[in-house]
């Protein structure tokens, strides 16, 4: 696809000199540079952030020890399991 953009004269001259020195085209140099910038921006945005998901409950239920996975898992995977113990 062809696109027209405005580039300052000094930057264009520098880009043409660099392309000639590296034995490539201005087109290839611009494409490589734009691709590198887009990758850098994508990496910055890729961080996942948890949203606030609290719902105003009364906190942990009695008997749940947050340092012991199995105590919480019993209530999640087998409802009423604690009642039967």
C-alpha positions as CSV (number, residue, x, y, z in Angstrom):
1,X,0.0,0.0,0.0
2,X,1.3,3.4,-0.8
3,X,1.1,6.2,1.8
4,X,2.3,9.8,1.8
5,X,3.8,11.1,5.0
6,X,5.7,14.3,5.8
7,X,9.2,13.8,7.1
8,X,11.6,16.7,8.0
9,X,14.2,17.2,5.3
10,X,17.1,16.5,7.7
11,X,15.6,13.2,8.8
12,X,14.9,12.1,5.2
13,X,18.5,13.0,4.2
14,X,19.8,11.0,7.2
15,X,17.6,8.0,6.3
16,X,18.7,8.1,2.6
17,X,22.3,8.2,3.7
18,X,21.8,5.3,6.1
19,X,20.0,3.2,3.5
20,X,22.7,3.8,0.9
21,X,25.5,3.0,3.4
22,X,23.7,-0.2,4.4
23,X,23.0,-1.2,0.9
24,X,19.2,-1.2,1.3
25,X,16.3,0.9,0.2
26,X,14.6,3.8,1.9
27,X,11.4,1.8,1.8
28,X,13.0,-1.2,3.6
29,X,14.6,1.1,6.2
30,X,11.3,2.8,7.0
31,X,9.4,-0.5,7.1
32,X,12.0,-2.0,9.5
33,X,12.0,1.1,11.7
34,X,8.2,1.3,11.9
35,X,8.0,-2.4,12.7
36,X,10.5,-2.0,15.6
37,X,8.6,0.9,17.1
38,X,5.3,-1.0,16.9
39,X,6.8,-4.1,18.6
40,X,8.2,-1.8,21.4
41,X,4.8,-0.3,21.9
42,X,3.0,-3.6,21.9
43,X,5.4,-4.9,24.6
44,X,4.7,-1.9,26.8
45,X,0.9,-2.4,26.6
46,X,1.0,-6.2,27.0
47,X,1.1,-6.0,30.8
48,X,-2.0,-7.6,32.3
49,X,-3.6,-5.8,35.3
50,X,-6.3,-7.3,37.5
51,X,-9.4,-5.3,37.8
52,X,-11.1,-4.7,41.2
53,X,-13.4,-7.7,41.6
54,X,-14.4,-7.4,45.2
55,X,-18.2,-7.6,45.8
56,X,-18.7,-6.3,49.3
57,X,-18.9,-9.7,51.1
58,X,-18.0,-10.4,54.7
59,X,-14.5,-11.7,53.9
60,X,-13.3,-15.2,54.5
61,X,-15.6,-17.8,56.0
62,X,-14.7,-19.3,59.3
63,X,-12.3,-22.2,59.0
64,X,-10.7,-21.0,55.8
65,X,-6.9,-20.7,56.2
66,X,-5.5,-18.7,53.2
67,X,-2.0,-20.2,53.8
68,X,-3.5,-23.7,53.4
69,X,-4.8,-24.4,49.8
70,X,-6.6,-27.6,50.8
71,X,-8.8,-25.8,53.3
72,X,-10.1,-23.4,50.7
73,X,-10.2,-26.0,48.0
74,X,-12.6,-28.2,50.0
75,X,-15.2,-25.5,50.1
76,X,-14.8,-24.6,46.4
77,X,-14.7,-28.1,44.9
78,X,-16.9,-30.0,47.3
79,X,-19.6,-27.7,48.7
80,X,-20.8,-28.7,52.1
81,X,-17.8,-31.0,52.5
82,X,-16.9,-29.2,55.7
83,X,-20.4,-29.9,57.1
84,X,-19.9,-33.6,56.6
85,X,-16.5,-33.8,58.4
